[in-house]
């Protein structure tokens, strides 16, 4: 680890220890013993800051709680991990975690009606309203990840034996959400370009109708899938669903937070997004938005009454199990939201950089792109069987030689040891970083005498 990065973490940790002194003290102030400890910690912090400024010193803290490694990959490397790029926290989100990390920190000012989306301090109620407006939907809730958004909708609409239309590239959590509700998935086949079309969706609905004697109860399709990050005919699919009067769930796990999403324009009844995948938020976090038509069902409140105590909890929403993100997870999402709203307006720039890198990769002989090309997303599946894998076949480190080479140049996030088919995500890289990334791939190819087109 760079000594300056190391000392930055040590300074942060030292400040947390100073913070701990205040937490252990009385409101009246520090005791004499606590004041001595405070002054010692300040002196230690000054020494760390001096090392940080000069770039000198030796590592003194390499573990947290004696077992956890200090995670410095975002400070030390270019991280191209396929599911981490757009979940990287903003500076404001990191500040929010420092301040609101305690378990029930969102509940300091919880008052009647005692529900998360009604809390006004901090501005959680306002955030829910802003989320719905931003997605052009009527109601929005935060959930512990996109998967819990799927689960809330299937729990509302799906009964035992009901059919749900999903993509042949659907994420496993969509399957589990349907299975948990007792339903059955029916997959829409892909065309020769690995795209789900509106026409194919209509044909699948008709097929289900013939086989089961009734229509599916839900169409749930990804805008960009997780396997290839291909763009599917989402508006056409929404139109088809409505022609059959079937509710449509738009899976925006790879879009909400990185590109503009207009739920009503798309024709979505439900919009699901991932906070930790695409909204610069701590995991697990996500968004579930819907139209007013479905809110009374999907956001129904409990009607159950205790048989002995006669207790009622009528304000609590059943599918959400009452409140959801209670603490730093939610506050990280709120803190990142201004940046997220701004960055979606620059999605074209991110895609342009993605294509720059892919164009450079394709100049390396034997490299291929398995996703649709030119790229419409920053997540891409590539095939380097004919390029970097040719070296892995005889290298003593096998495919891990490639990881070694990338790491030595400050690049991480590829699947360790993978040199055949694998995924990467360039989201968030600036012009300088994307050019560096492309140059490194070219340099590695030339080092191992893999031809590179000029």
C-alpha positions as CSV (number, residue, x, y, z in Angstrom):
1,X,0.0,0.0,0.0
2,X,1.2,3.5,-0.8
3,X,2.5,5.1,2.4
4,X,0.4,8.1,1.9
5,X,-2.8,6.0,1.5
6,X,-1.7,4.0,4.6
7,X,-1.2,7.1,6.6
8,X,-4.5,8.5,5.5
9,X,-6.3,5.4,6.9
10,X,-4.2,5.6,10.1
11,X,-5.2,9.2,10.5
12,X,-8.9,8.3,10.0
13,X,-8.6,5.5,12.5
14,X,-6.9,7.8,15.0
15,X,-9.7,10.3,14.7
16,X,-12.2,7.5,15.4
17,X,-10.3,6.6,18.6
18,X,-10.5,10.3,19.6
19,X,-14.2,10.2,18.8
20,X,-14.4,7.1,21.1
21,X,-13.0,9.2,24.0
22,X,-15.9,11.6,23.7
23,X,-18.4,8.8,23.5
24,X,-17.1,7.4,26.8
25,X,-17.1,10.7,28.6
26,X,-19.7,12.6,30.4
27,X,-21.7,15.4,28.7
28,X,-20.0,17.8,31.2
29,X,-16.6,17.2,29.5
30,X,-13.5,15.1,29.7
31,X,-12.2,13.9,33.0
32,X,-8.5,14.5,33.9
33,X,-7.6,11.0,32.8
34,X,-9.6,11.3,29.6
35,X,-7.9,14.7,28.9
36,X,-4.5,13.0,29.2
37,X,-5.6,10.3,26.7
38,X,-7.0,12.9,24.4
39,X,-3.8,14.9,24.3
40,X,-1.8,11.7,23.6
41,X,-4.1,10.8,20.7
42,X,-3.8,14.3,19.3
43,X,0.0,14.0,19.4
44,X,-0.2,10.6,17.7
45,X,-2.5,12.1,15.1
46,X,0.0,15.0,14.4
47,X,2.8,12.5,13.9
48,X,0.7,10.6,11.4
49,X,-0.2,13.8,9.6
50,X,3.4,14.7,9.4
51,X,4.2,11.3,7.8
52,X,1.2,11.8,5.5
53,X,2.4,15.2,4.4
54,X,6.0,14.0,3.8
55,X,5.2,10.6,2.4
56,X,7.4,9.0,5.1
57,X,7.0,6.5,7.9
58,X,6.1,2.9,8.2
59,X,2.7,1.1,8.4
60,X,1.5,0.8,11.9
61,X,-2.1,-0.3,11.4
62,X,-2.5,-3.2,9.0
63,X,-5.6,-4.8,10.5
64,X,-8.9,-3.6,11.9
65,X,-10.0,-5.5,15.0
66,X,-7.0,-7.7,14.5
67,X,-8.5,-9.7,11.7
68,X,-9.9,-7.4,9.0
69,X,-7.6,-6.1,6.2
70,X,-7.7,-2.4,5.4
71,X,-9.6,-2.1,2.1
72,X,-7.7,0.4,0.0
73,X,-8.4,-0.8,-3.5
74,X,-10.4,2.3,-4.5
75,X,-7.5,4.5,-3.3
76,X,-4.7,2.3,-4.7
77,X,-6.1,0.9,-8.0
78,X,-8.3,1.3,-10.9
79,X,-11.1,-1.1,-10.1
80,X,-12.9,-2.7,-13.1
81,X,-14.9,-5.2,-11.1
82,X,-18.2,-5.7,-13.0
83,X,-20.6,-5.0,-10.0
84,X,-18.6,-2.6,-8.0
85,X,-17.9,0.4,-10.3
86,X,-21.1,2.3,-9.9
87,X,-21.5,1.4,-6.2
88,X,-18.3,3.2,-5.3
89,X,-19.2,5.7,-2.5
90,X,-19.1,9.4,-3.0
91,X,-17.1,11.5,-0.6
92,X,-20.4,12.7,1.0
93,X,-21.6,9.1,1.4
94,X,-18.4,8.2,3.2
95,X,-18.9,11.2,5.5
96,X,-22.5,10.1,6.2
97,X,-21.2,6.6,7.2
98,X,-18.8,8.1,9.6
99,X,-21.6,10.2,11.2
100,X,-24.6,7.8,10.9
101,X,-23.0,4.4,11.1
102,X,-24.7,3.5,14.4
103,X,-27.4,0.9,14.0
104,X,-30.7,2.9,14.5
105,X,-29.2,6.3,13.7
106,X,-32.1,7.2,11.4
107,X,-34.5,6.7,14.2
108,X,-33.3,9.5,16.5
109,X,-36.3,11.7,15.7
110,X,-38.8,9.0,14.8
111,X,-42.3,10.1,15.8
112,X,-45.8,9.0,15.0
113,X,-46.7,7.3,12.7
114,X,-43.5,5.5,13.4
115,X,-42.5,4.5,9.9
116,X,-39.2,5.0,8.0
117,X,-40.6,6.9,5.1
118,X,-42.3,9.4,7.4
119,X,-39.2,10.5,9.3
120,X,-38.5,14.2,8.6
121,X,-35.2,14.6,10.5
122,X,-33.0,13.6,8.8
123,X,-34.9,14.2,5.6
124,X,-36.0,10.7,4.8
125,X,-39.6,11.5,3.9
126,X,-38.4,14.2,1.5
127,X,-35.9,11.7,0.0
128,X,-38.7,9.2,-0.7
129,X,-40.7,11.9,-2.5
130,X,-37.6,13.0,-4.5
131,X,-36.9,9.4,-5.5
132,X,-40.4,9.0,-6.9
133,X,-40.2,12.2,-8.8
134,X,-36.8,11.5,-10.1
135,X,-37.9,8.2,-11.6
136,X,-41.2,9.7,-12.8
137,X,-43.2,7.3,-10.6
138,X,-45.8,8.1,-8.0
139,X,-44.5,6.2,-4.9
140,X,-41.1,5.1,-3.9
141,X,-39.6,3.1,-1.0
142,X,-36.0,2.1,-0.1
143,X,-35.4,-1.6,0.2
144,X,-32.4,-3.9,1.2
145,X,-31.3,-4.4,-2.4
146,X,-33.1,-4.8,-5.7
147,X,-33.9,-8.4,-4.8
148,X,-36.1,-7.3,-2.0
149,X,-37.9,-5.0,-4.4
150,X,-38.6,-8.1,-6.6
151,X,-39.7,-10.0,-3.6
152,X,-42.1,-7.2,-2.5
153,X,-43.8,-7.2,-5.9
154,X,-44.0,-11.0,-6.3
155,X,-45.3,-11.2,-2.8
156,X,-48.1,-8.9,-3.8
157,X,-49.0,-10.2,-7.2
158,X,-48.0,-13.9,-7.4
159,X,-49.9,-16.8,-6.0
160,X,-49.1,-20.5,-6.0
161,X,-48.8,-21.8,-9.6
162,X,-49.0,-18.3,-11.2
163,X,-46.7,-17.7,-14.2
164,X,-44.2,-14.8,-14.3
165,X,-42.5,-13.7,-17.5
166,X,-38.7,-13.2,-17.2
167,X,-35.8,-12.9,-19.5
168,X,-33.7,-15.9,-20.5
169,X,-30.9,-13.7,-19.0
170,X,-32.8,-12.9,-15.8
171,X,-30.8,-12.6,-12.6
172,X,-31.1,-15.5,-10.1
173,X,-32.8,-13.2,-7.6
174,X,-35.7,-12.8,-10.0
175,X,-36.1,-16.5,-10.0
176,X,-35.9,-16.7,-6.2
177,X,-38.5,-14.0,-5.8
178,X,-41.0,-15.8,-8.0
179,X,-40.2,-19.2,-6.3
180,X,-40.6,-17.6,-2.8
181,X,-44.1,-16.5,-3.8
182,X,-45.0,-20.0,-5.1
183,X,-44.9,-18.9,-8.8
184,X,-43.3,-20.3,-11.9
185,X,-40.9,-18.5,-14.2
186,X,-41.4,-18.5,-17.9
187,X,-38.4,-17.3,-19.9
188,X,-38.5,-15.2,-23.0
189,X,-36.0,-16.6,-25.5
190,X,-33.3,-14.4,-26.9
191,X,-32.8,-13.4,-30.6
192,X,-29.5,-14.1,-32.4
193,X,-28.0,-10.9,-30.8
194,X,-28.9,-12.0,-27.3
195,X,-31.7,-9.4,-27.0
196,X,-35.1,-9.8,-25.6
197,X,-37.7,-8.2,-27.9
198,X,-41.2,-7.1,-27.5
199,X,-42.4,-9.6,-30.2
200,X,-40.7,-12.5,-28.4
201,X,-42.3,-11.4,-25.1
202,X,-45.8,-11.3,-26.7
203,X,-45.2,-14.8,-28.2
204,X,-44.2,-16.1,-24.7
205,X,-47.3,-14.7,-23.2
206,X,-49.4,-16.4,-25.8
207,X,-47.6,-19.7,-25.2
208,X,-48.2,-19.5,-21.4
209,X,-51.8,-18.7,-22.1
210,X,-52.2,-21.8,-24.3
211,X,-50.4,-24.0,-21.9
212,X,-51.9,-22.9,-18.6
213,X,-55.2,-21.4,-19.7
214,X,-54.5,-18.1,-18.1
215,X,-52.2,-15.1,-18.5
216,X,-49.0,-14.5,-16.6
217,X,-49.5,-12.3,-13.6
218,X,-46.3,-10.3,-14.0
219,X,-43.7,-9.4,-16.7
220,X,-40.3,-8.7,-15.1
221,X,-37.5,-7.8,-17.5
222,X,-34.0,-6.3,-17.1
223,X,-33.3,-3.1,-19.1
224,X,-29.6,-4.2,-19.2
225,X,-28.9,-7.8,-18.2
226,X,-26.1,-8.8,-15.9
227,X,-24.6,-11.4,-18.2
228,X,-23.8,-9.3,-21.3
229,X,-25.2,-5.9,-20.3
230,X,-27.1,-5.9,-23.6
231,X,-30.0,-3.4,-23.9
232,X,-33.3,-5.1,-24.3
233,X,-36.4,-3.7,-26.0
234,X,-37.8,-2.5,-22.7
235,X,-40.3,0.1,-23.9
236,X,-41.7,-2.4,-26.4
237,X,-41.9,-5.0,-23.7
238,X,-43.8,-2.6,-21.4
239,X,-46.2,-1.9,-24.2
240,X,-46.8,-5.6,-24.8
241,X,-47.4,-6.2,-21.1
242,X,-50.0,-3.4,-21.0
243,X,-51.8,-4.8,-24.2
244,X,-52.4,-8.0,-22.2
245,X,-53.2,-6.0,-19.0
246,X,-50.3,-7.5,-17.2
247,X,-48.3,-5.4,-14.7
248,X,-44.7,-4.7,-15.8
249,X,-41.7,-4.6,-13.5
250,X,-38.7,-2.7,-14.9
251,X,-35.5,-4.1,-13.5
252,X,-33.1,-1.1,-13.4
253,X,-30.3,-2.7,-11.3
254,X,-27.8,-1.5,-14.0
255,X,-29.5,1.7,-15.0
256,X,-31.1,3.5,-12.0
257,X,-28.3,5.7,-10.8
258,X,-26.1,5.7,-13.9
259,X,-28.5,6.8,-16.7
260,X,-31.8,8.6,-16.9
261,X,-34.8,6.4,-16.1
262,X,-38.4,7.6,-16.8
263,X,-40.6,4.9,-15.4
264,X,-43.9,6.2,-16.9
265,X,-42.4,6.8,-20.3
266,X,-41.0,3.3,-20.3
267,X,-44.5,2.0,-19.3
268,X,-43.4,0.5,-16.0
269,X,-45.8,-0.3,-13.2
270,X,-42.8,-0.9,-11.0
271,X,-39.2,0.3,-11.1
272,X,-36.6,-1.5,-9.1
273,X,-33.0,-0.2,-8.7
274,X,-29.9,-1.2,-6.8
275,X,-28.3,1.3,-4.4
276,X,-25.1,-0.7,-3.9
277,X,-24.7,-1.6,-7.6
278,X,-25.6,1.7,-9.3
279,X,-26.4,4.4,-6.8
280,X,-23.1,4.9,-4.9
281,X,-24.6,3.5,-1.7
282,X,-23.6,1.0,1.0
283,X,-25.0,-2.5,0.6
284,X,-27.6,-3.8,0.9
285,X,-29.7,-1.0,-0.5
286,X,-32.1,-0.5,-3.3
287,X,-35.2,1.3,-4.6
288,X,-38.8,0.2,-5.3
289,X,-41.0,2.7,-7.1
290,X,-44.5,2.2,-8.5
291,X,-47.6,4.0,-9.9
292,X,-50.5,5.0,-7.7
293,X,-52.5,2.2,-9.3
294,X,-50.4,-0.5,-7.6
295,X,-49.5,1.3,-4.4
296,X,-52.6,0.2,-2.4
297,X,-51.6,-3.5,-3.0
298,X,-47.8,-3.4,-3.0
299,X,-47.7,-1.0,-0.1
300,X,-50.7,-2.4,1.8
301,X,-50.6,-1.9,5.6
302,X,-51.1,-4.7,8.1
303,X,-54.7,-5.5,9.2
304,X,-53.7,-8.3,11.6
305,X,-54.8,-8.1,15.2
306,X,-53.3,-10.0,18.1
307,X,-55.7,-12.6,19.5
308,X,-54.7,-12.0,23.1
309,X,-53.4,-8.4,23.3
310,X,-55.6,-7.0,20.4
311,X,-52.5,-5.1,19.3
312,X,-52.6,-3.5,15.8
313,X,-49.8,-2.1,13.7
314,X,-51.9,-0.7,10.9
315,X,-49.3,1.8,9.6
316,X,-46.6,-0.9,8.9
317,X,-46.3,-2.0,5.2
318,X,-46.5,-5.8,5.0
319,X,-44.3,-6.5,2.0
320,X,-41.6,-4.3,3.5
321,X,-41.9,-5.8,6.9
322,X,-42.4,-2.3,8.3
323,X,-39.2,-0.3,8.1
324,X,-36.2,-1.2,5.9
325,X,-32.9,0.7,5.8
326,X,-32.4,1.9,9.3
327,X,-29.0,3.6,9.6
328,X,-25.9,4.4,7.6
329,X,-27.0,2.3,4.6
330,X,-29.9,4.7,3.9
331,X,-27.9,7.8,4.8
332,X,-25.2,6.9,2.3
333,X,-27.8,6.7,-0.4
334,X,-29.3,10.1,0.6
335,X,-25.8,11.7,0.8
336,X,-24.9,10.4,-2.7
337,X,-28.2,11.3,-4.3
338,X,-27.2,14.9,-5.5
339,X,-24.2,13.4,-7.2
340,X,-26.2,10.5,-8.6
341,X,-28.8,12.9,-10.1
342,X,-26.1,14.9,-11.8
343,X,-24.1,11.9,-13.1
344,X,-27.0,10.3,-14.9
345,X,-27.0,13.3,-17.2
346,X,-23.5,12.4,-18.4
347,X,-24.2,8.7,-19.2
348,X,-23.2,9.2,-22.8
349,X,-19.7,10.2,-21.8
350,X,-19.3,7.0,-19.7
351,X,-20.5,4.9,-22.7
352,X,-18.1,6.7,-25.0
353,X,-15.2,5.9,-22.7
354,X,-16.3,2.3,-22.5
355,X,-16.3,2.1,-26.3
356,X,-12.8,3.7,-26.4
357,X,-11.5,1.0,-24.2
358,X,-13.3,-1.8,-26.1
359,X,-12.0,-0.5,-29.4
360,X,-8.4,-0.6,-28.0
361,X,-9.0,-4.1,-26.7
362,X,-10.2,-5.3,-30.0
363,X,-6.9,-4.2,-31.6
364,X,-5.2,-6.9,-29.5
365,X,-5.3,-9.9,-31.9
366,X,-7.7,-12.7,-30.8
367,X,-9.8,-10.5,-28.5
368,X,-13.5,-10.4,-28.9
369,X,-16.6,-8.7,-27.4
370,X,-19.5,-11.0,-26.5
371,X,-21.8,-8.2,-25.6
372,X,-23.5,-6.1,-28.3
373,X,-21.1,-3.8,-30.0
374,X,-20.7,-0.8,-30.1
375,X,-21.4,-0.8,-26.4
376,X,-24.4,0.9,-24.9
377,X,-23.3,0.3,-21.4
378,X,-20.0,0.4,-19.4
379,X,-20.4,-3.3,-18.3
380,X,-19.1,-5.6,-20.9
381,X,-18.4,-9.3,-21.4
382,X,-15.2,-10.0,-23.3
383,X,-13.5,-13.1,-24.7
384,X,-9.7,-13.2,-24.6
385,X,-9.4,-16.9,-25.4
386,X,-7.5,-16.0,-28.6
387,X,-5.3,-13.4,-27.0
388,X,-4.3,-13.4,-23.3
389,X,-5.4,-17.1,-22.8
390,X,-2.8,-18.2,-25.4
391,X,-0.1,-17.1,-22.9
392,X,-1.9,-18.7,-19.9
393,X,-1.7,-22.1,-21.6
394,X,2.0,-22.3,-21.1
395,X,2.7,-19.8,-18.3
396,X,3.6,-21.3,-15.0
397,X,1.0,-19.1,-13.3
398,X,-1.6,-20.1,-15.9
399,X,-4.4,-17.5,-16.0
400,X,-3.2,-15.8,-12.9
401,X,-0.3,-14.3,-14.8
402,X,-2.8,-11.8,-16.3
403,X,-4.0,-10.8,-12.8
404,X,-0.4,-10.4,-11.7
405,X,0.3,-8.1,-14.6
406,X,-2.8,-6.0,-14.2
407,X,-2.2,-5.7,-10.4
408,X,1.4,-4.6,-10.9
409,X,0.1,-1.8,-13.0
410,X,-2.5,-0.8,-10.4
411,X,-5.6,-2.4,-12.0
412,X,-7.8,-4.8,-10.1
413,X,-11.3,-6.2,-10.3
414,X,-11.0,-8.8,-13.1
415,X,-12.0,-12.3,-12.2
416,X,-8.7,-13.7,-10.8
417,X,-7.2,-16.3,-13.2
418,X,-9.8,-15.6,-15.9
419,X,-8.3,-15.2,-19.4
420,X,-11.1,-16.7,-21.5
421,X,-14.5,-15.1,-21.0
422,X,-14.9,-12.5,-18.3
423,X,-16.6,-9.2,-17.5
424,X,-15.4,-5.7,-16.6
425,X,-17.0,-2.4,-15.9
426,X,-15.3,1.0,-16.8
427,X,-18.0,3.1,-15.1
428,X,-16.7,6.2,-13.3
429,X,-13.2,6.3,-15.0
430,X,-12.1,9.6,-16.3
431,X,-10.4,10.2,-19.6
432,X,-6.9,9.9,-18.0
433,X,-7.8,6.6,-16.3
434,X,-9.5,5.0,-19.4
435,X,-6.5,5.8,-21.6
436,X,-4.2,4.3,-18.9
437,X,-6.3,1.2,-18.7
438,X,-6.2,0.7,-22.5
439,X,-2.5,1.4,-22.6
440,X,-1.8,-1.3,-19.9
441,X,-3.8,-4.0,-21.8
442,X,-1.8,-3.1,-24.9
443,X,1.5,-3.1,-23.0
444,X,0.8,-6.6,-21.5
445,X,-0.1,-7.9,-25.0
446,X,3.1,-6.6,-26.4
447,X,5.2,-8.0,-23.6
448,X,3.9,-11.5,-24.4
449,X,4.2,-10.9,-28.2
450,X,0.5,-10.9,-28.9
451,X,0.0,-8.9,-32.1
452,X,-1.6,-5.5,-31.6
453,X,-3.0,-3.6,-34.6
454,X,-1.9,0.0,-35.0
